[in-house]
């Protein structure tokens, strides 16, 4: 029984006798970012130009490079990552997809329908 409360906050569970459980899409984006960077071979999340400019003026975001869409009980995630040189990109991508899907589903109870990955670059530093 999920409904949209605000633009970026969704009701996960609602019971008139106890109350409601809500989750912000930024929380799902943070879960995504943390799960993706745990995969060996992923060096960092990649953000867009807005995120890069905001980080230069002191606004740091753990969710840069992540876009989350929640509709009813389904989640679609788009993320951009930087990978380390020398790793197999298709294998890393598959591991990131599985890790992100598992983390979101276990922590929120939502169903992940898509995890779309964009390789934004390769980190050449040792």
Protein Blocks (a to p, Z undefined) as FASTA:
>chain_A
ZZdfblmbccfbdcfkloccdddfklmmmmmmmmmmmpghiabdcddfklmmmmmnopac
fkgoiacddehjaccddddddddehiafklmmmmmmmmmmmmmmmmnopacfbdcdddfb
dcfbZZ
